[in-house]
Amino acid sequence: MYIIKLIRILNQLIPNFKTAIFEVISALSTVGLTCGITPTLCIASKILLSILMFAGRVGVITIIYSLNYHNDLNSAKKPTIDLMV
């Protein structure tokens, strides 16, 4: 409910809101569609779209996991079971 109200308010405040949202969703889902506003964007917006394209390709969950995962090599233990080969 609140999201729909927020979208309506932003749609009135920002004239190209629908095309900007389309570009962001297209970049995140890596479908390759565009409205043609990318050349008119500033450098920061282009960098943000590039980061969204990368995140969409790799996967958001994979990126979050790789940032939060701590590889502790000292916690590895040798097996204690004797196996007959």
C-alpha positions in Angstrom: 0.0 0.0 0.0 2.7 2.4 1.0 4.9 1.4 -1.9 2.1 2.3 -4.4 1.7 5.7 -2.8 5.4 6.3 -2.9 5.5 5.3 -6.6 2.7 7.7 -7.3 4.4 10.6 -5.5 7.7 9.9 -7.2 6.0 9.7 -10.6 4.6 13.2 -10.1 7.9 14.7 -8.8 10.2 13.1 -11.3 9.1 13.4 -15.0 11.1 10.4 -16.3 10.4 8.2 -13.3 8.8 5.4 -15.3 11.7 5.2 -17.8 14.2 5.4 -14.9 12.5 2.5 -13.1 12.3 0.6 -16.4 16.1 1.1 -16.9 16.9 0.0 -13.3 14.7 -3.2 -13.5 16.1 -4.0 -17.0 19.7 -3.6 -15.7 19.1 -5.7 -12.6 17.3 -8.5 -14.5 19.8 -8.3 -17.4 17.3 -8.6 -20.2 19.0 -6.0 -22.4 16.0 -3.7 -23.0 16.3 0.0 -22.8 14.3 3.2 -23.3 17.3 5.0 -24.8 17.9 7.4 -21.9 21.3 5.9 -21.0 23.3 8.3 -23.1 21.7 11.3 -21.5 22.5 10.1 -17.9 25.3 11.5 -15.8 28.4 9.5 -15.1 27.2 8.5 -11.6 24.0 7.1 -13.0 25.8 5.1 -15.7 28.1 3.6 -13.0 25.1 2.7 -10.9 23.5 1.0 -13.9 26.7 -0.9 -14.5 26.8 -2.1 -10.9 23.2 -3.1 -11.1 23.9 -5.1 -14.3 26.8 -6.8 -12.6 24.7 -7.6 -9.5 21.9 -9.0 -11.8 24.4 -11.2 -13.6 26.2 -12.6 -10.6 23.2 -12.6 -8.3 22.3 -10.4 -5.4 22.3 -13.3 -2.9 25.8 -14.4 -4.1 27.2 -10.9 -3.7 25.7 -10.6 -0.2 27.1 -14.0 0.8 30.5 -13.2 -0.6 30.6 -9.9 1.4 29.5 -11.5 4.7 31.4 -14.8 4.4 34.6 -15.1 6.5 36.9 -17.8 5.3 38.6 -19.1 8.5 41.3 -21.5 7.4 42.4 -22.2 11.0 39.0 -23.9 11.7 39.7 -26.8 9.4 40.4 -30.1 11.2 42.0 -33.2 10.0 39.9 -36.4 9.9 40.4 -38.7 12.9 39.0 -41.9 11.5 41.3 -44.6 10.2 40.1 -45.8 6.8 41.3 -49.0 5.2 42.1 -48.5 1.6 
